[in-house]
Amino acid sequence: MNKRQYSGLSLLLLSILAIFFLFPIYMAILNSFKTQGEMYSSVLGLPVKLHIENYVQAFSKANMLKSGWNTIVVTVTGIVVIVLCSSLAGYKLSRTPGKLSNVIFMLFVSSMLIPFQTIMVTLTKMAKSLGLQGSPFGLGIVCAGLGVSMAVFLYHGFVKGIPRELDESAKMDGCSEIKTFFMIILPLLLPITFTIGILNLLWLWNDFLLPVLMLTDFRQYTLVLTINMFFGKYSREWSLILASLILSSIPIVIIFALFQRWIIQGITDGAVKG
């Protein structure tokens, strides 16, 4: 197989994969502009008329301003705690070689192998005893605890690529270790910080299982839980469900499209330097 044939085959396979992944999104957008009757009569057909009112009703019935704010609180709280704690831990473990550091690092790494379903009951009870259950802020703290292990792993690998001479120079200039981290090391961690932030943004914004366990009042519901309320026991408002899904996905799609290159760069750099 020559180079041109290989390129053509690669392009064909990538096109098939693109169609495979984009088709459900196309169907969701297409049917979000239909009435219930049009959707049931022809799922693949084009809408007779673009029913924009589906989006207006979805925005109103899902109370997207309130649920969107709750989602932002959960997401921002989780990301801030994950980035702050994990960057400090990854830096300290990387700069302090020894058996104890290796054991602690392996504990972080091994915790990623534990399925969430095995700890969700215990985690929920602990969150309730600590007063974290029933609030978006408490949910963000719990999510941060689950996301720290992966972030520490990525930060640990990335910090290894930063010369130790920077730490020594800062120490000679009178900087404390914590000042050295925030003034010198942390700015150099921006690529991996963007990666960790975006990956956790995708997770926290779209998570369902943990919010449904932690949030007991519908006024504290996130977007995903609010949209789930459209699924009734005997009926499902598919037009509103699809419209609300599209609306809730717009912010995350925009952010991901703007910063997707940081994901690849950060993970690649962390893996190579680790």
C-alpha positions in Angstrom: 0.0 0.0 0.0 1.5 3.3 -1.1 1.3 6.6 0.8 -1.6 7.9 -1.2 -3.7 4.8 -0.7 -2.9 4.8 3.0 -4.0 8.5 3.3 -7.2 7.7 1.4 -8.0 4.8 3.6 -7.3 6.8 6.8 -9.6 9.6 5.5 -12.3 7.1 4.8 -12.1 5.5 8.2 -12.1 8.9 9.9 -15.1 10.1 7.9 -17.0 6.9 8.9 -16.1 7.5 12.6 -17.1 11.2 12.3 -20.5 10.2 10.8 -21.0 7.6 13.5 -20.4 10.1 16.4 -22.1 13.1 14.8 -25.3 11.3 13.7 -26.9 11.2 17.2 -26.1 14.9 17.7 -27.8 15.6 14.3 -30.8 13.6 15.3 -31.1 15.4 18.6 -31.0 18.8 17.0 -33.3 17.8 14.2 -36.0 16.4 16.5 -35.7 19.2 19.0 -37.5 21.4 16.5 -40.4 19.0 16.0 -43.7 18.4 17.8 -44.3 15.1 19.6 -46.5 14.0 16.7 -44.0 14.7 14.0 -41.3 12.9 16.0 -43.3 9.8 16.4 -44.5 9.8 12.8 -41.0 10.3 11.3 -37.9 10.4 13.4 -35.6 10.8 10.4 -37.7 13.3 8.5 -37.2 17.0 8.4 -39.6 19.1 10.6 -42.5 20.7 8.8 -41.9 23.9 10.8 -39.1 24.9 13.1 -40.8 24.9 16.5 -38.6 27.4 18.4 -41.1 27.3 21.2 -39.7 23.9 22.3 -36.6 25.7 23.4 -38.6 28.5 25.2 -40.7 25.9 27.1 -37.6 23.8 27.9 -35.8 26.9 29.3 -38.8 27.8 31.4 -39.9 24.4 32.6 -36.4 23.2 33.4 -35.7 26.5 35.3 -32.4 26.7 33.6 -31.3 29.9 35.3 -31.5 28.3 38.7 -30.3 24.8 37.7 -27.6 26.3 35.6 -26.3 28.4 38.5 -26.3 25.3 40.7 -24.3 23.5 38.0 -21.8 26.4 37.9 -21.4 26.3 41.6 -20.7 22.5 41.6 -18.3 22.8 38.6 -16.3 25.8 39.8 -16.0 24.5 43.4 -14.8 21.1 42.2 -12.3 22.4 39.7 -10.8 25.0 42.0 -10.3 22.5 44.8 -9.0 19.9 42.5 -6.5 22.2 40.8 -5.3 23.8 44.1 -4.9 20.6 46.1 -3.6 18.4 43.3 -1.0 20.9 42.0 0.5 21.3 45.5 0.4 17.5 46.1 1.9 16.7 42.7 4.7 19.3 43.1 5.6 18.2 46.6 5.6 14.4 45.8 7.7 15.0 42.7 10.2 17.2 44.5 10.5 14.9 47.5 11.9 11.5 46.4 11.7 8.6 48.8 9.8 5.6 49.8 7.1 7.6 51.6 6.5 9.8 48.6 6.3 6.8 46.4 3.8 5.1 48.7 1.6 8.2 48.8 1.7 8.6 45.1 0.8 5.0 44.5 -2.2 5.4 46.8 -3.4 8.2 44.7 -2.9 6.2 41.5 -4.5 3.0 42.8 -7.6 4.9 44.0 -8.4 5.6 40.3 -9.0 1.8 39.9 -11.8 1.7 42.5 -15.2 1.8 40.8 -17.5 4.5 42.1 -20.4 2.1 42.6 -18.4 0.3 45.3 -18.0 3.4 47.5 -21.1 5.5 46.7 -23.2 4.4 49.7 -20.4 5.0 52.1 -19.5 8.2 50.4 -23.1 9.5 50.7 -23.3 8.6 54.4 -19.9 10.4 55.1 -21.1 13.4 53.1 -24.3 13.6 55.1 -22.4 13.3 58.5 -20.1 16.1 57.4 -23.0 18.4 56.4 -22.1 18.3 52.7 -25.3 16.6 51.4 -28.1 18.7 50.0 -26.1 21.7 48.6 -24.3 22.3 45.3 -21.2 23.6 47.2 -21.0 20.3 49.2 -21.4 18.3 46.1 -18.5 20.2 44.5 -16.3 19.3 47.5 -17.2 15.6 47.3 -16.6 15.6 43.5 -13.2 17.2 44.1 -12.2 14.4 46.4 -13.0 11.9 43.6 -11.1 13.9 41.0 -7.9 14.6 42.9 -6.3 11.3 42.2 -6.1 11.7 38.4 -5.1 15.3 38.7 -2.2 14.4 41.1 -1.0 11.8 38.6 -1.0 14.3 35.8 0.7 17.1 37.8 3.3 14.7 39.2 4.4 13.7 35.7 4.4 17.3 34.4 6.4 18.7 37.3 9.2 16.2 36.6 9.9 18.1 33.4 10.5 21.4 35.2 14.2 21.9 36.2 15.0 21.7 39.9 17.4 24.6 39.4 14.4 26.9 39.4 13.6 25.8 42.9 17.2 26.2 44.1 17.5 29.7 42.5 14.3 30.8 44.3 15.5 29.4 47.6 18.8 31.3 47.2 16.8 34.5 46.7 14.9 33.9 49.9 11.7 32.5 48.6 9.9 30.0 50.8 8.7 26.7 49.3 5.1 27.8 49.1 6.1 31.1 47.5 8.3 29.3 45.0 5.4 27.2 44.0 2.8 29.9 43.5 5.2 32.5 41.9 7.4 30.2 39.7 6.1 26.7 39.4 2.3 27.2 39.1 2.6 29.6 36.0 4.6 26.8 34.3 1.8 24.3 35.0 -0.7 26.2 32.9 -0.9 23.6 30.1 -1.6 20.7 32.4 -3.9 22.9 34.5 -6.0 23.7 31.5 -6.2 20.0 30.6 -7.3 19.0 34.1 -9.7 21.9 34.3 -11.4 21.0 31.0 -11.5 17.3 31.7 -13.2 17.9 35.1 -15.5 20.5 33.6 -16.8 17.9 31.2 -17.3 15.4 34.0 -18.8 17.8 36.6 -21.1 19.5 34.2 -22.6 16.2 32.9 -22.5 14.0 36.0 -25.8 12.4 37.0 -25.2 9.6 39.5 -23.4 11.6 42.3 -25.8 14.6 42.1 -28.8 12.3 42.3 -27.3 10.8 45.5 -26.2 14.1 47.0 -29.0 16.6 46.1 -32.3 16.0 47.9 -34.1 19.2 47.1 -35.3 20.0 43.6 -34.3 23.6 44.1 -30.7 22.5 44.4 -30.8 20.3 41.2 -28.2 20.6 38.5 -29.1 20.8 34.8 -28.8 17.1 34.3 -31.2 16.3 37.2 -33.7 19.0 36.1 -33.7 17.6 32.5 -34.3 14.1 34.0 -37.6 15.4 35.4 -39.0 15.5 31.9 -39.0 11.7 32.0 -42.3 10.9 33.5 -43.6 7.5 34.7 -46.1 7.1 31.8 -44.9 9.7 29.3 -41.8 11.5 28.0 -41.7 15.0 26.5 -39.1 14.2 23.9 -39.2 17.6 22.2 -38.5 19.4 25.5 -35.9 16.8 26.6 -33.9 17.2 23.4 -34.2 21.0 23.4 -33.1 21.2 27.0 -30.2 18.8 26.3 -29.0 21.0 23.4 -29.3 24.2 25.5 -27.4 22.7 28.4 -24.7 21.4 26.1 -24.0 24.7 24.3 -21.7 26.3 27.0 -19.6 23.1 27.4 -19.2 22.6 23.7 -18.0 26.2 23.2 -15.5 25.9 26.0 -14.3 22.5 24.8 -13.9 23.8 21.2 -11.8 26.7 22.4 -9.4 24.8 24.6 -9.3 21.3 23.1 -5.7 21.6 22.0 -4.7 22.1 25.7 -6.1 18.7 26.5 -3.9 16.9 24.0 -0.8 19.0 24.8 -1.2 18.6 28.6 -1.8 14.9 28.6 1.0 14.3 26.1 3.5 16.4 28.0 2.6 14.8 31.3 2.9 11.3 29.9 6.3 12.0 28.3 7.7 13.9 31.2 6.5 11.2 33.7 
